[in-house]
């Protein structure tokens, strides 16, 4: 193939580069005249993109990043193109492999999303949304990542040709977000969906990656049956690919982890030593290093301190091991300290591990609303203490005025200022009390949601605003199925807890500006601004599945329940919330009538 032939058909060049190993790919690209005057900036950027790809596969990450830099520089000031967006996304992935730091690699993903929303390529937008979701993995912002994934799935499902790989990636990303905030059961479910999706096209390597993720979740859940099944699947998949691949390395690594967690230390050592012997098959330095730490722990728990320390020292040779994995580093240092006959240092290091792991657990379960509530209570307590201090000061001044008449004028002046402060405090107290009373008048006492009156009043304003601006809006009404049976079986106290749980679960699935209120016993109303019928149905079905898929633990009772939902959307001839609620209520009745635990659109009842 001639150099000019490559210049005229970059697709042929790409196919040729991807068909060979990374080293041979670099050789092919080096033969290509990238400075050819006939190439457009987009074509040159494409060649630099291919360089970045092959360097990335060979884990020459600095070269990979530099190649993407050059491509982006060529096209960043031109009209938005696929290659500009893809280059930002792939540079982000190379930075992820290099740093594992979201603060570093997410900047490219956010910029790519800005471009993708202005570009006419829905498939690329879905890809960009999916990668951006990984940047929102904290308890206080994970809902943003889930929202991005919902948008991506909606794009894929609307496509004439559904991209199976992209759909599986969305499930994978959803599982990763749930995992990052400690919701391991939901994480496992979504990784399993990704596995099944890739299984439908027999993508062995991605199937293996999902089994790897499912195993990690099974360990977090202490579900050893699932873990054992995953290990069996991993060894079976490893046997299906070329032995130069790293699937067997990871199979032994994961089998060793399971044995370590289940206290079978001899078996753990066998698997982890097997993984060490396969180090040359993988370029994943993080897992090579991690394997040495697991091996060190297995040796240590098997009473082989010297071997444990040797493995820990090898682990610590990796100067690029992520600093955010501090507990792993501390465990290795503790084992080394014991081998160096420094038991006090080792104990202090292990105490640090305990403190960090306790802090991580607290961070996962901490709720931002609870934190704000505690802050509010703290401020109220300070305010009350100030009032008490002022009252005491007034009393002390009065007694002093009796004892020393010469200070009367001074005391009067002091008393004036103290009184002024107290009056200001009282005014502030009345102001905030009024706000509190107003909020209570609008709030349902049991759930903390808007009450019926406030929901209808505010909801009507939302509907009118959407109608005037010709924006879509959706109204969702739902209630708990068979609620009387819950009360009859467990008592009204558990029934109240079920209503509160449904309210909390609903708020967690909605955005902050969405309106949700309790309008009856176990009946709730949701008004969603700028929401189409398809989006309203998707949100309703996600909420329905979120309630039905997980048992609720109330004191010592485990309770399962479902909800049924009806959805109505704003139309040209409807401006009244009451009318939309009636339509949604009819749809809810149809959902109940057809078997419950379902979502019905009002259009289906027409």
Secondary structure, DSSP 8 states (H G I E B T S, - for coil): --HHHHHH-HHHHHHHHHTS-HHHHHHHHHTS-TT-TT--HHHHHHHHHHHHHHHHHTT-HHHHHHHHHHHHHHHTTSS--HHHHHHHHHHHHHHHHHH--HHHHHHHHHHHHHHHHTSS-HHHHHHHHHHHHTT--STTTHHHHHHHHHHHHHHHHHSSS--HHHHHHHHHHHHHHHHHTT-HHHHHHHHHHHHHHHHTTT-HHHHHHHHHHHHHHHHHTT-HHHHHHHHHHHHHHHTTS-TTSSHHHHHHHHHHHHHHHTT-HHHHHHHHHHHHHTGGG---HHHHHHHHHHHHHHHHHTT-HHHHHHHHHHHHT-TTS-TT-HHHHHHHHHHHHHHTT-HHHHHHHHHHHHHHHHHHHHHHH--HHHHHHHHHHHHHHHHHHHHHHHHHHHHHHHHHHHH-GGGHHHHHHHHHHHHHHHHHHHHHHHHHHHHHHHHHHTB-TTTSSB-HHHHHHHHHHHHHHHHHTT--EEEEEEEETTHHHHHHHH-HHHHHHHHHHHHHHHHHHS-TTSEEEE-SSSEEEEEEET--HHHHHHHHHHHHHHHHTS-EEETTEEE---EEEEEEE--TT---HHHHHHHHHHHHHHHHHTTSS-EEEGGGG-
